[in-house]
Amino acid sequence: MIGHELGGRYQVIERIGGGGMALVYRAHDILLNRNVAIKVLRNQFVHDEEFIRRFRREAQSAASLSHPNVVSIYDVGQEEDVHYIVMEYVEGKNLNEIIKERAPLQVDESIRIASQICDALDHAHQNQIIHRDIKPHNILIGRNGRVKVTDFGIARAVTSTTITQTGSVIGSVHYFSPEHAKGVMTGEKSDLYSLGIVLYQMLTGVLPFLGESPISVALKHLQEEFEEPRLLNPLIPQSVENVILRSMRKNPDERYQSAKEMLQDLETCLLPERRSEAKALFHDEDDEDRTRIIPAIKPIQRGLGSRSGGGEERMRRMDEEEDVPPALNSKKKWGRPALWIGLTLLLLLAMGSVVWYVNSKLVVAEVTVPDVTNQTLEKATAMLDEVGLIVEDPVVEQYNPNFDENVVWEQNKKKGTVVKEGTHVVLTVSTAKPTSNVPSLSGKTYDDAVKALMAEGVEQSRISPDPRFSEDFPEGQVIGTEPAEGSEYDPETATIKVIVSKGEESKPMPDLTGKTQDEAKAILEGLGLVLDEVSEDTSYSVDKGKITKQWPYEKDDMVSPGDKISISLSTGFPPEALNYTFNVPVAPSSDGKKTKIRIVYSDARNDGEPQEWGTRTIAKTQVLSVNLVLAPNKDGAVSIYQDGEYIEAYEIRYSDAKNGTVQQPEPPATQTPEPTVAPTETPAEPTVEPEILPPGSEEGGNAGGTNQTGYIVDNASEGQSNKKGKDKDNKKN
């Protein structure tokens, strides 16, 4: 099948699953450019005409379901001996795989999954569709956590045909209801029993009934009690156990009456006031399905004496009944004359009535029929009654756009007609304008929806699209309508909005840099995105274990749910990086005066960009330690400011720090004010020394020049202070 093209549009890509009845493939719908799942019937069933007929009928019934927790059926087809169903492709895992990986599941997660399954069953049961094969294998969990129930309608075809032909049951006997195991007709409560087993397995990690053969398991469903789930997992609240106990009752009458009732119980069982409720109790002695011992019925022995005695008694009663006293002779004498007198009086009365009726018909007065059109039914009735005419019951009700509701617009006897009094007149009364129900258009394309509405009588000018984002409907499919599907509307005047899916909404990509892998994964899952590749890289600026970069989507790029994001995690500094502490001697502007010393540094962590080390207030000479990170081609620099004025800059090279040849600067001398002396002679012209200016000064120069970071550095001697420091030492000498 792989590589084969079904129906001229479905390109089969790979096999993704299979069961006893069908194989499932992932395929690509060439026409709509989307992935689909195709269920293909196994070869051993393709020649069974009865099975094929039921298979198609049930697939078509399942296709009528439209629910966010039901896998959508797109198409049903046949190509030679290949019978297939095209359905929604859900990217994720089935519940059976999740149970195997990490059962028992958390209570709240199990209830959330069971509630969505129950909601899907409620929708199916309302559409008269019974699943009959609820088990973890048929429950799909998407990457967004949404639960999807699949294989609706398939179990009915299997149980109705295959069981009777082969004598075996296709499917998993571990999830059968007792009535299913008996082979009798199953209904909605059978699905609820199976859902109870699925919930039991999620919370305990084991099945309630196990056996050496399918027959032994089926018998346990019928005869044995299961171990209560709280004995296996004490973390299960009593309210949750009560849901399982009730849904798994062997007698269907003791289970939930509907999926809706069970859903309401699931939605409230974790409320604080219900967690410690009393354990549910059931009256097993009232269970009619329970095995009973019926005592033998002893025959009643009768002797010949009693039989003969009974005959004598019956003869005696017959003799008494026949012993009736004869009538008196006087009554016999008067019986016959009285009869004749009565008959004569009755005949005379009848003849009088006939004469009166004929006379009344012959002399009936004639009346003229009035015009009652444009009158309400009540007023028209009164007008006819006034002249002695009778309104035919029931009146004819028919819509007429030219008349208001309950107004007579036609009468069978025209105005001015002369008729006998008491004649019946047929009136036709206008009714309210008939309305139609908006047809179901969900799942259709917009063009098909427009054609369906036009067939109902809606003009195309009154039909408009309303594009919206949707997670449940692919792009181009109709989500619904306004007015809603099934509501009453007038096709001649109504304006219809057809809500069309634009696919899943694109959202701006968040910035993941600086976050841990777990934090990034939670953010991506919240947006429906997938964390794909995780790599590692060294970094000077990002702490170990945090994200240094993301691709292929950067911050604020538009992404859609399902897109894959790769990240790179920092492993910290590279091996060649070097931590170095540089001791900076500082002094106040004058001895004993409080002076603010500000230090700015740069190293490998900030790519040469100046960073604030801090500000200290000092009153005497001291040494401040600046911790630097150095690396090849990533040297460090330290600048000193005194009361806001630039004083000194030092460059710390990686090679010097590695070799231990960094020359620590000497503490600067504290300045003291000198007395003013009047000159006695013209002083000699002083020697002009080069002035080192702060970064950004427009005048003067410096001995070593200014590096790219704005620090003044002496290029003539590596690891030493700048020229200004050397000149100060020479001046002292």
C-alpha positions in Angstrom: 0.0 0.0 0.0 2.9 2.4 0.7 3.4 4.7 -2.3 -0.1 3.8 -3.7 -2.6 6.5 -4.5 -6.1 5.9 -3.4 -9.1 7.6 -5.0 -6.8 9.6 -7.2 -5.9 12.0 -4.3 -4.6 10.1 -1.2 -0.9 9.3 -1.4 -0.1 6.6 1.1 3.1 7.4 3.0 3.6 4.9 5.9 1.8 2.4 8.1 1.1 3.8 11.6 -1.0 1.1 13.2 -3.4 -1.8 12.7 -5.8 -4.1 14.4 -7.7 -7.4 13.9 -10.0 -5.8 11.3 -8.0 -3.0 9.5 -4.7 -1.5 8.9 -4.0 2.3 9.4 -1.8 4.3 7.2 -0.7 8.0 7.2 -1.4 9.5 3.8 -1.3 13.0 2.1 -4.4 14.5 0.6 -3.1 15.9 -2.6 -6.3 17.9 -3.3 -6.4 19.7 0.1 -2.7 19.5 0.9 -3.0 18.0 4.3 -2.1 14.8 6.1 -4.9 12.2 6.8 -5.2 8.8 8.3 -6.6 6.0 6.2 -8.1 2.8 7.6 -8.0 0.0 5.1 -10.0 -3.2 5.6 -8.0 -6.4 5.9 -8.1 -8.8 3.0 -10.0 -11.6 4.8 -13.1 -9.3 5.1 -13.2 -7.9 1.6 -15.3 -10.7 0.1 -18.0 -10.7 2.8 -20.7 -8.6 1.2 -22.8 -8.4 4.4 -19.8 -7.2 6.4 -18.9 -4.6 3.7 -22.5 -3.3 3.6 -22.6 -2.8 7.4 -19.0 -1.5 7.4 -20.0 1.3 5.0 -23.2 2.0 6.8 -21.5 2.3 10.2 -18.7 4.5 8.7 -21.3 6.8 7.2 -23.1 7.0 10.6 -19.8 7.8 12.3 -19.1 10.5 9.6 -22.3 12.3 10.9 -20.5 13.0 14.2 -19.0 16.5 14.6 -17.3 16.9 18.0 -13.9 18.2 19.1 -13.2 14.9 20.9 -14.2 12.6 18.0 -11.9 11.8 15.1 -13.5 13.3 12.0 -14.4 11.0 9.1 -13.6 12.7 5.8 -14.4 10.1 3.2 -15.3 6.5 2.5 -14.3 4.7 -0.7 -13.5 1.6 -2.6 -10.8 0.9 -5.1 -11.0 -2.6 -6.6 -10.8 -4.9 -3.5 -9.5 -2.1 -1.2 -12.2 -0.7 1.1 -11.0 2.3 3.1 -12.1 5.2 5.4 -10.3 8.5 5.3 -10.2 10.3 8.7 -8.5 13.0 10.6 -4.8 12.5 11.3 -3.9 13.1 15.0 -0.2 13.7 15.7 0.5 12.2 19.1 0.2 8.9 21.0 -2.7 6.6 21.9 -3.7 6.2 25.5 -2.4 2.6 25.7 1.2 3.9 24.9 0.9 6.5 27.6 -0.4 4.0 30.2 2.6 1.7 29.4 5.0 4.6 29.7 3.9 6.2 33.0 1.0 4.5 34.7 -0.5 5.1 37.1 -1.4 8.5 35.9 -2.1 11.5 38.1 -5.7 11.7 39.3 -6.5 15.0 37.7 -5.0 14.0 34.4 -7.0 10.7 34.4 -10.2 12.6 35.1 -9.5 15.1 32.4 -9.0 12.4 29.8 -12.0 10.4 31.0 -14.2 13.5 30.9 -13.3 14.2 27.3 -14.0 10.6 26.3 -17.4 10.7 28.1 -18.2 14.0 26.3 -17.5 12.3 23.0 -19.7 9.3 24.0 -22.5 11.6 25.0 -22.5 13.2 21.6 -22.4 9.8 19.8 -25.2 8.4 21.9 -27.4 11.4 21.2 -26.9 10.5 17.5 -27.9 6.9 18.2 -24.3 5.6 17.6 -22.8 3.1 20.1 -19.1 2.7 20.1 -18.8 -0.9 21.5 -15.0 -0.9 21.5 -13.9 1.7 24.0 -10.3 0.9 25.0 -7.0 2.8 25.4 -5.9 1.7 21.9 -8.8 3.7 20.4 -8.1 6.9 22.4 -5.7 9.3 20.8 -3.9 12.1 22.7 -2.7 14.9 20.5 0.4 17.0 21.2 -1.8 19.8 22.5 -3.4 17.4 25.1 -6.8 17.1 23.3 -8.4 13.6 23.5 -9.8 12.1 20.3 -11.9 9.0 20.2 -11.6 6.9 17.0 -13.2 3.8 15.5 -16.8 4.9 16.0 -19.2 2.6 14.3 -16.7 -0.1 13.5 -17.5 -2.3 16.5 -21.1 -2.6 15.5 -20.2 -4.1 12.2 -17.8 -6.6 13.8 -20.1 -7.8 16.6 -23.1 -8.2 14.3 -21.4 -10.3 11.6 -18.0 -11.7 12.6 -19.1 -13.1 16.0 -21.9 -15.1 14.5 -19.8 -16.4 11.7 -16.6 -17.3 13.5 -17.8 -17.8 17.1 -15.1 -15.5 18.4 -15.1 -11.8 19.4 -12.8 -9.4 17.6 -11.5 -6.7 19.9 -10.2 -6.7 23.5 -12.1 -8.9 25.9 -10.5 -7.1 28.8 -12.8 -4.1 28.2 -16.1 -6.0 27.4 -19.2 -5.3 29.4 -21.0 -8.3 30.9 -23.8 -8.1 28.4 -21.2 -7.9 25.6 -19.6 -11.0 26.9 -23.0 -12.8 27.0 -23.5 -11.9 23.3 -26.7 -10.0 23.9 -27.6 -6.6 22.5 -25.3 -3.9 23.9 -26.3 -0.3 24.3 -25.1 3.1 25.7 -24.4 1.6 29.2 -22.0 -0.9 27.7 -19.8 2.0 26.5 -19.8 3.5 30.1 -18.7 0.1 31.5 -15.7 0.1 29.1 -14.9 3.7 30.0 -14.9 2.7 33.7 -12.3 0.0 33.0 -10.2 2.6 31.1 -10.3 4.9 34.1 -9.5 2.0 36.4 -6.4 1.2 34.3 -5.2 4.8 34.1 -5.3 5.2 37.9 -3.9 1.8 38.9 -1.8 0.7 35.9 -3.5 -2.7 35.8 -6.7 -4.3 34.3 -9.5 -5.3 36.7 -9.9 -8.8 35.1 -7.1 -11.0 33.8 -7.1 -14.6 32.7 -5.3 -17.3 30.8 -7.8 -17.1 27.9 -10.4 -14.7 26.5 -13.1 -17.1 27.7 -11.8 -17.0 31.3 -11.7 -13.2 31.2 -15.2 -13.0 29.8 -16.5 -15.3 32.6 -14.8 -13.0 35.2 -16.7 -10.0 33.8 -19.9 -12.0 34.4 -19.2 -13.7 37.7 -16.3 -12.1 39.7 -15.8 -8.8 41.5 -12.7 -6.7 40.7 -10.3 -5.5 43.3 -11.3 -2.0 44.4 -8.9 0.7 42.9 -8.1 2.4 46.2 -6.6 -0.8 47.5 -4.1 -0.6 44.6 -3.6 3.2 44.6 -4.4 4.9 48.0 -4.0 8.3 46.3 -7.3 7.9 44.5 -10.1 10.0 46.2 -13.2 8.2 47.4 -15.3 10.3 45.0 -13.3 9.1 42.0 -13.5 5.5 43.1 -17.3 5.9 43.4 -17.4 6.9 39.7 -15.5 3.6 38.8 -17.6 1.4 41.1 -20.9 2.8 39.6 -19.8 2.6 35.9 -18.6 -1.0 36.3 -21.7 -2.5 37.9 -22.6 -5.8 36.3 -26.2 -4.9 36.3 -26.7 -2.2 33.6 -29.6 -0.7 35.6 -27.2 0.2 38.4 -24.8 2.1 36.2 -25.1 5.7 35.0 -28.3 6.1 33.0 -26.4 8.2 30.3 -23.0 9.5 29.4 -24.2 13.0 30.3 -24.9 11.8 33.9 -21.5 10.2 34.1 -19.8 13.4 32.7 -21.4 15.5 35.3 -20.1 13.2 38.0 -16.6 13.3 36.5 -16.6 17.1 36.3 -17.4 17.5 40.0 -15.7 14.5 41.6 -12.5 16.5 42.4 -14.2 19.3 44.1 -13.0 19.7 47.7 -16.4 19.0 49.2 -16.6 15.7 47.3 -13.2 14.2 47.8 -14.0 12.6 51.1 -17.6 11.5 50.4 -18.9 8.2 51.6 -18.2 5.0 49.6 -21.0 4.2 47.1 -23.0 1.1 48.2 -25.1 -1.1 46.0 -27.7 -3.7 46.9 -26.3 -6.9 45.4 -29.2 -9.0 46.7 -31.5 -7.1 44.2 -29.3 -7.9 41.2 -31.3 -10.0 38.9 -28.2 -11.0 36.9 -26.6 -12.6 40.0 -26.4 -16.4 40.0 -29.1 -17.8 42.3 -30.0 -21.3 43.6 -33.7 -22.1 42.9 -35.3 -24.8 45.1 -36.9 -27.7 43.3 -40.7 -27.7 43.0 -42.3 -30.7 44.6 -45.4 -32.2 42.8 -48.7 -32.2 44.6 -50.1 -35.7 45.3 -53.8 -36.2 45.1 -55.6 -39.4 46.0 -58.5 -41.0 44.4 -60.7 -40.2 47.4 -60.3 -36.5 47.0 -60.9 -36.7 43.2 -64.2 -38.6 43.7 -65.1 -36.2 46.5 -64.6 -33.3 44.2 -67.0 -34.8 41.6 -69.7 -35.3 44.2 -69.4 -31.6 45.3 -69.7 -30.4 41.7 -72.8 -32.5 41.1 -74.3 -31.1 44.3 -73.7 -27.5 43.1 -75.2 -28.2 39.7 -78.3 -29.6 41.3 -78.7 -26.4 43.5 -78.2 -24.1 40.5 -80.9 -25.9 38.6 -83.3 -25.7 41.5 -84.8 -22.3 40.5 -88.4 -21.5 41.6 -90.9 -21.1 38.8 -92.4 -17.6 37.9 -95.8 -16.7 39.3 -98.8 -17.2 37.0 -99.9 -13.5 37.4 -96.7 -12.2 35.9 -97.0 -14.4 32.8 -100.5 -13.1 32.1 -99.5 -9.4 31.9 -96.1 -9.7 30.1 -97.3 -9.9 26.5 -99.9 -6.9 26.4 -97.3 -4.6 28.0 -94.8 -5.5 25.3 -97.2 -4.6 22.5 -98.2 -1.3 24.1 -94.5 -0.2 24.4 -93.7 -1.0 20.8 -96.7 1.0 19.6 -95.7 4.1 21.6 -92.1 3.9 20.3 -93.3 3.7 16.6 -95.6 6.7 17.1 -92.7 8.7 18.5 -90.4 7.9 15.6 -93.0 8.9 13.1 -93.5 12.2 14.8 -89.8 12.9 14.7 -89.5 12.2 11.0 -92.4 14.5 10.3 -90.8 17.3 12.3 -87.4 16.9 10.6 -88.9 16.9 7.1 -91.0 20.0 7.9 -88.1 21.9 9.3 -86.0 21.2 6.2 -88.7 22.2 3.8 -89.4 25.6 5.4 -85.7 26.7 6.3 -85.1 30.4 5.7 -82.6 31.7 3.3 -79.8 34.1 4.2 -77.1 36.1 2.2 -73.5 35.2 2.8 -71.5 38.3 4.1 -67.9 39.1 3.0 -65.7 38.1 5.9 -62.3 38.3 4.1 -59.7 40.7 5.6 -61.3 39.9 9.0 -59.8 38.0 11.9 -61.0 34.5 12.4 -62.9 35.5 15.5 -64.7 38.4 13.9 -65.5 36.4 10.8 -67.0 33.6 12.9 -69.2 36.1 14.7 -70.4 37.7 11.5 -71.4 34.3 10.0 -73.1 33.2 13.3 -75.1 36.4 13.3 -76.8 35.5 10.0 -77.2 31.9 10.9 -74.2 30.4 9.1 -71.7 27.9 10.5 -67.9 28.0 10.1 -66.6 24.6 8.9 -64.4 23.0 11.5 -61.4 22.9 11.2 -60.7 26.0 9.2 -58.1 25.8 6.4 -54.7 27.4 7.5 -52.5 28.5 4.6 -49.8 31.2 4.4 -50.5 34.2 2.2 -47.9 36.9 2.0 -50.6 39.5 1.4 -52.4 38.9 4.6 -51.5 39.1 8.3 -51.5 36.0 10.5 -55.0 34.8 11.6 -56.8 36.9 8.9 -59.4 35.3 6.6 -58.3 35.7 3.0 -60.7 33.2 1.2 -64.3 31.8 1.8 -65.9 29.1 -0.3 -69.3 30.9 -0.4 -68.8 34.2 -2.2 -70.2 37.5 -0.9 -73.9 37.9 -1.7 -74.6 34.2 -2.3 -78.0 33.2 -1.0 -77.9 30.0 1.0 -80.1 28.2 3.5 -79.7 29.1 7.2 -77.3 26.7 8.9 -75.1 26.2 5.8 -71.4 25.5 6.6 -68.9 28.0 5.2 -65.2 27.0 4.7 -62.8 29.7 5.6 -59.1 29.9 4.7 -57.0 31.7 7.3 -53.5 33.1 6.8 -50.8 31.6 9.0 -47.4 33.0 10.1 -44.7 32.9 7.4 -43.2 29.4 7.4 -39.6 29.2 8.4 -36.8 26.8 7.7 -34.0 25.5 9.7 -30.4 26.5 8.8 -28.8 23.4 7.3 -25.7 21.8 8.7 -22.7 23.0 6.8 -19.9 22.1 9.1 -17.0 20.4 7.3 -18.0 21.7 3.9 -16.0 24.1 1.7 -17.3 27.6 1.4 -18.4 27.1 -2.2 -20.4 23.9 -1.3 -22.0 25.8 1.6 -23.1 28.6 -0.7 -24.6 26.1 -3.1 -26.5 24.4 -0.2 -27.9 27.7 1.0 -28.9 28.8 -2.5 -30.8 25.5 -2.9 -32.7 26.5 0.3 -33.8 29.8 -1.4 -31.1 32.2 0.0 -29.8 34.7 -2.5 -26.1 34.7 -3.0 -25.9 38.4 -2.2 -27.1 37.7 1.3 -24.4 35.1 1.9 -21.0 36.3 3.2 -17.9 34.5 4.5 -16.6 35.1 8.0 -13.0 33.9 8.3 -11.8 32.9 11.7 -8.9 31.0 13.2 -9.7 27.4 14.4 -7.7 24.6 16.0 -10.3 22.0 15.2 -11.1 22.7 11.5 -8.5 22.8 8.7 -8.1 25.9 6.6 -11.0 26.3 4.1 -13.6 24.2 6.0 -16.8 25.6 7.3 -16.9 25.9 11.1 -20.6 27.0 11.4 -23.0 29.7 10.5 -24.7 32.8 12.0 -27.6 32.2 12.6 -26.5 28.8 14.1 -27.1 25.5 12.3 -30.6 24.2 13.1 -32.1 27.5 14.1 -35.1 28.9 12.4 -34.7 31.4 9.6 -36.5 32.9 6.6 -34.6 31.9 3.4 -36.2 34.8 1.5 -35.0 37.6 3.8 -32.2 36.2 6.1 -28.6 37.2 5.8 -26.3 34.3 6.5 -22.6 34.5 7.6 -20.7 31.4 6.8 -17.8 31.0 9.4 -14.8 29.6 7.5 -11.6 28.3 9.1 -8.4 30.1 8.5 -6.5 27.3 10.1 -4.6 27.6 13.4 -3.7 31.1 14.4 -0.2 32.3 13.9 1.4 33.9 17.0 4.7 35.9 17.6 7.6 33.7 18.6 8.7 34.4 22.3 12.3 35.1 23.3 13.7 31.9 24.8 17.3 33.2 25.4 18.3 33.2 29.1 15.7 30.5 30.0 16.2 26.9 31.1 15.1 24.0 28.8 12.1 23.2 31.1 11.0 26.8 31.0 11.3 26.9 27.3 9.4 23.6 26.8 6.5 24.9 29.0 6.3 28.1 27.0 6.3 26.2 23.7 3.7 23.7 24.7 1.5 26.6 25.9 1.6 27.9 22.3 1.2 24.5 20.7 4.8 24.5 19.5 7.2 21.5 19.5 10.6 21.5 21.1 12.7 19.8 18.5 16.5 19.8 18.6 18.5 20.7 21.7 22.3 21.4 21.2 25.0 22.7 23.5 27.5 25.6 23.2 29.9 27.5 25.3 29.1 31.1 26.3 30.7 33.9 28.1 27.5 35.9 28.6 24.9 33.2 29.4 24.9 31.1 32.5 25.3 27.3 32.3 22.1 25.5 31.5 20.3 28.5 30.0 19.5 29.1 26.3 21.9 31.0 24.2 20.0 31.0 20.9 16.9 29.7 19.1 16.2 28.8 15.5 14.7 28.7 12.9 12.3 31.3 14.5 13.7 34.3 16.2 11.9 36.6 18.6 8.6 38.0 17.2 8.7 35.8 14.1 5.2 34.5 13.3 4.7 30.8 14.2 1.8 28.4 13.9 0.9 25.6 16.3 2.9 22.5 15.5 6.0 24.3 14.3 9.3 22.8 15.6 11.7 25.0 17.5 15.4 24.2 18.2 17.5 25.7 20.9 21.1 25.8 22.1 22.0 25.5 25.8 25.0 27.1 27.4 27.6 24.9 28.9 29.3 27.9 30.6 32.7 29.3 29.9 34.9 27.5 27.4 37.9 25.5 28.8 40.4 28.2 27.7 38.6 31.0 29.7 40.5 32.4 32.7 39.1 34.0 35.9 41.4 36.7 37.0 41.2 39.2 40.0 42.8 42.6 39.2 43.6 44.7 42.3 43.1 48.4 41.7 44.8 50.8 44.1 42.8 54.0 44.7 43.4 57.1 46.8 41.3 60.1 47.8 41.7 63.5 46.1 43.4 64.7 49.2 44.4 63.1 52.4 41.4 62.6 54.7 38.8 63.9 52.2 35.9 61.7 51.3 36.2 60.9 47.6 33.8 58.9 45.3 35.7 56.2 43.3 33.8 54.8 40.3 35.2 51.7 38.5 34.1 50.6 35.0 35.4 47.4 33.4 35.1 45.2 30.3 36.1 41.5 29.7 35.1 38.4 27.7 31.6 38.3 29.2 30.4 41.5 27.6 32.4 41.6 24.3 34.3 44.7 25.2 31.3 46.8 26.2 31.8 48.8 29.4 30.1 47.5 32.5 29.7 49.2 35.8 31.7 47.6 38.6 30.4 50.0 41.3 31.1 53.2 43.3 32.9 53.4 46.6 33.4 56.4 48.9 36.9 56.4 50.4 39.0 58.7 52.7 42.3 56.9 52.5 44.3 54.9 50.0 43.1 51.3 49.6 42.9 48.5 47.0 39.7 47.4 45.3 39.4 43.9 43.6 37.8 43.6 40.2 37.0 40.0 39.0 37.5 39.5 35.3 37.0 36.7 32.8 39.7 36.6 30.1 40.1 34.6 27.0 42.2 34.5 23.8 41.4 37.7 21.9 39.2 38.8 24.8 41.4 40.9 27.1 40.1 43.0 30.0 40.2 46.7 30.9 39.6 48.7 34.0 38.9 52.5 34.2 39.0 54.6 37.3 36.9 57.8 37.9 37.5 60.1 40.9 34.5 62.3 41.8 33.2 61.9 38.3 36.5 62.8 36.6 38.4 60.2 34.6 41.7 59.3 36.3 43.3 56.1 35.1 42.8 53.1 32.8 44.5 49.7 32.8 44.5 46.9 30.2 44.9 43.3 31.4 45.9 41.0 28.6 45.0 37.3 28.6 48.5 36.2 27.8 49.9 38.1 30.8 47.3 36.8 33.2 47.9 33.2 32.0 51.6 33.6 32.4 51.4 35.4 35.7 53.2 38.5 34.3 50.5 41.1 34.9 52.1 44.0 36.7 49.9 45.3 39.5 49.9 49.1 39.7 51.3 50.9 42.7 49.1 52.9 45.0 48.9 56.5 43.9 50.3 59.2 46.2 47.8 61.3 48.1 47.9 64.9 47.0 48.6 67.6 49.6 48.1 71.3 48.9 51.5 73.3 48.4 52.0 76.9 49.8 52.1 79.7 47.3 55.6 81.4 46.9 56.1 84.7 45.2 58.6 84.4 42.3 61.9 86.3 42.8 63.0 85.8 39.2 61.6 84.8 36.0 61.3 81.0 36.1 62.7 78.9 33.4 60.2 77.6 30.9 58.9 74.3 32.2 59.2 71.1 30.4 55.8 70.4 28.7 54.7 66.8 29.3 52.0 65.1 27.3 48.5 65.4 28.9 46.4 62.4 29.1 42.7 63.4 28.7 39.6 61.4 29.6 37.8 59.5 26.8 35.8 61.8 24.5 38.1 64.9 24.9 38.5 66.8 21.7 41.9 68.4 22.6 45.4 67.0 23.3 46.6 63.4 22.8 47.8 60.5 24.8 50.9 58.4 24.9 49.4 55.1 24.0 46.3 56.1 22.1 42.6 55.1 22.8 41.4 51.5 22.2 38.0 50.6 20.7 36.3 50.6 24.1 37.3 54.2 24.9 40.1 53.3 27.4 43.5 55.0 27.2 46.2 52.4 27.0 50.0 52.5 26.8 51.0 50.4 23.8 54.7 50.6 24.5 54.7 48.3 27.5 52.3 45.2 27.8 50.7 44.8 31.3 51.9 48.2 32.5 49.8 51.3 33.3 49.4 54.1 30.8 51.8 56.9 30.1 50.2 59.2 32.6 51.1 57.0 35.5 54.8 56.8 34.4 55.0 60.6 34.0 53.8 61.1 37.6 56.6 58.8 38.8 59.2 60.7 36.8 57.9 64.1 38.1 58.3 62.9 41.7 61.9 61.9 41.1 
